[in-house]
Amino acid sequence: MRLEGPLPEFGIGDAVLTELEDVVIPNGTRMSESGFWGWITVGPSTVPVAASLAAMVASPQRYTVTAFNHLEELSLDWLAELCGLASVMKGVYSSGGSVANLVALGAARQWALEQHDIDASADGVRGAPAAIYCSREAHHTVLRAAGVLGLGRRSVRVIDTDDDQRMDVERLEAALRRDHADGVIPIAVVATAGTTNTGAIDHLRRCGELAQHYGAWYHVDGAYGLPGIVDSRVSSLYDGLELADSVIVDPHKWLGAPVGIAATFVRDRSILHRAFTQEPADYLEGSFGDSDDLRVSLDSMGVPYADFGVELSAPARGVVVWSLLRELGREGVKKRIEHDNDLARHAAKLAREHEHLDLLAEPTLSICCFRYVDDRVGDLNDLNAHVLRRLVQETQFLPSGTVVNGHFGLRPCFINFRSEIEHVEGLIEAVVRIGNELVAQAAK
Ligand SMILES: Cc1ncc(COP(=O)(O)O)c(C=O)c1O
């Protein structure tokens, strides 16, 4: 293995670039290939990669008054507008949906406990009985956030879904009612706009109304699915989004930014300031002058994003989102999203029509879950797990797997702007061929 070895005593200088080119890069992942549809990840395109590199060199931190600090704010406003959020919604970037959810739920915790005269940021939760509500299809980072925020994973009420994988709102209401009777403080209702498994969109209006009725913060996790609102065929599914107190979206998912960019939006960033403010540090605030006397970039910190989340040092991510939106425009994004939703619908049609394929969930957005089936096979979950392993080892088609209503299946998530209809057809052919081979082998 050419990458093994002891800590070098002496450096090799620029020759390391050759090692990068010859050894490291060729052994990277296959996420930039046209058949990659695993999880919700994609290899980025040229423009945002160039913007990311530019930020690393020209503005290695997002603070101080620079073009980069300015684009941080401008791009957040553009992103909010693209995703149908009201102009009052102001954001902060972080490294991904996990942190974006943590920041949003940190705001929820702060707000909800302030109603009970508890300053959670300063004093902790003081043992207050509290609960967060989300569906069983919500991303598991909601539970982790509850743990990190001192509420505890067990404070999350995991609500069952209906047949379409959407949070069952009657069960949600029953849980809120029960907790209300027991004196439990409702911290937040978390709805998902585009679940990770199937792309389902919860009943955003009903969830929001219930949150309001029971005095809970309303958070919408749109890490993956929020940009789907630009496709007019599904935009009505986002009805009620305007009720949200916080919303997240990950440009590094459907918008194809390099990994490491998510945004949390709230109505009023002062709640983020109360939840996450750093105590002042002489070396930091003391380094800047009076903000009225701006002459050079180092005269001011610029927008104090470090007080709105959990990161101090952080790259300038806004320039990346700005570059993408400048490159594509709203129309270009819309075209990509519609194309991806078309690919999922085409896969679903082919799965529906084939005798050896079973569609596990109708696509809402750009995810299509299906499986190989054959009457002679007892354990279809095991068979499909083998189909998936052979697909990724032998073909150019790289979906992930998931379980829908107890059935293991293949889960291509089409957010890869390099994919076309022939790749979808290639996937379907490969699944049928491998499934047939496995069944024939087992029958021998
Ligand atoms: C709905 C949803 N929320 C949150 C996350 C976590 O995002 P990240 O992997 O960027 O931390 C994901 C990841 O797929 C997701 O699908």
The ligand as an ORCA input file, in Angstrom:
! r2SCAN-3c Opt
* xyz 0 1
  C     -33.603     15.189      5.855
  C     -32.170     15.201      6.307
  N     -31.821     15.935      7.384
  C     -30.560     15.983      7.826
  C     -29.552     15.273      7.192
  C     -28.146     15.339      7.702
  O     -27.376     16.074      6.791
  P     -25.784     16.003      6.735
  O     -25.446     14.629      6.247
  O     -25.445     17.079      5.766
  O     -25.257     16.269      8.089
  C     -29.868     14.487      6.079
  C     -28.827     13.703      5.391
  O     -29.065     13.030      4.440
  C     -31.203     14.467      5.613
  O     -31.567     13.739      4.549
*
